[in-house]
């Protein structure tokens, strides 16, 4: 998938983690790089020192300077004014993922879907590591794909978590093994209809060929592309039972197992990874047990479906559930229906009012805590031995935190003060 970018003038839109990685990769490829960000970022100074022409807050002028290509970060909307203007001028627009794929020659296994992507990606990476072969895990899991350019073993497989915002502008990207974990309502604040969101997710499979493999949930409808189709379910026979709890994690393990087999990993190595893998940060992550109360960090549950999975996995005890943040135009009625009268919710952030309405209608007790610090203190005071304090917000974090990682880290720090 290599491409010659030497001497081309490339505009990178968005200079956070993925955008700054893209700028570095472009510099390494000999491109002349221009960067745009609505505000200064931690990477702005470093990129300027490397010769990047950084523009802050001045959109239109960046396209009047002979730009040959635009690369956009995942956080930049496909309909953002600068992107729309580039398209109107006939300037090609690539996602950061597309850039990384074009600059790397390594085989790629890619995982997309709504919930379970991170766990499945990390588990598949562990299965490959169990073989002793080189492997890199990248993408939406925290390390931009383009950051691997120039630093990766030529024989390494790349296991890439692919979020919906990374595949809006793809032209050549296609994984040798593609995994769809599920499709459920999410990001309806950015996509007006679920069908549009779902169609965007499925674009990852469009360019797969008959030599590639597409792994999808049992009974899932048609997918684009011509890859060999393999289906998984939670009931699949596995080489070993996964160490991570929950029926949803058995589905994730089944998907990762089929992907690993498609790559050529033995069942023995798959079993070893299934037994040893303990999950990922911020996803049903046990933080502490204090005075008989368990504290669990599920900050990565940024939609209702993800929070429902955590509730199901931890249903052995009464829950003190911290909910809220920035909503995604979802109904919270299914969430309220999954709770019981002995549970209690603590509501934070912008979505507190909407969640309050759903809980009131279902007769679920709640407290409007407004912020995470207050919610943790109130939950800790009310929880009794054998019960669980669970942060599983069912919302994005951007009203009060930089991202779900910062929210989860803040929860962990607050819990540590309780001990």
Buried (B, 14 or more C-beta within 10 A) or exposed (E): BEBEBEEBBBBBBBBBBBBBBBBBBBBBBEBBBBBBBBEEBEBBEBBEEEEBBBBEEEBEEBBEEEBBBBBBBBBBEBEBEBBEBBBEEEBBBBBBBBBBBBBBEBEBBBBBBBBBBBBBBBBBBBBBBBBEBBBBBBBBBBBBBBBBBEEBEEEBBBBBBBBBBBBBBBEEBBBBBBBBBBBBBBBBEBBEEBEEBBEBBBBBBBBBEEEBBBBBBEEBEEBBBBBBBBBBEBEBEBBBEBBBBBEBBBBBBBBBBBBBBBBEBBBEBBBBBBEEBEBBBBBBBEBBEBEEBBBBBBBBBBBBBBBBBBBEBBBEBBBBBBBBBBBBEBEBBBBBEBBEEEBBBBBBBBBBEBBBEBBEEBEBEBBBBBEBBBBBBBBBEBBEEEBBBBBBBBBBBBBBBEBBBEBBBBBBEBBEEBE
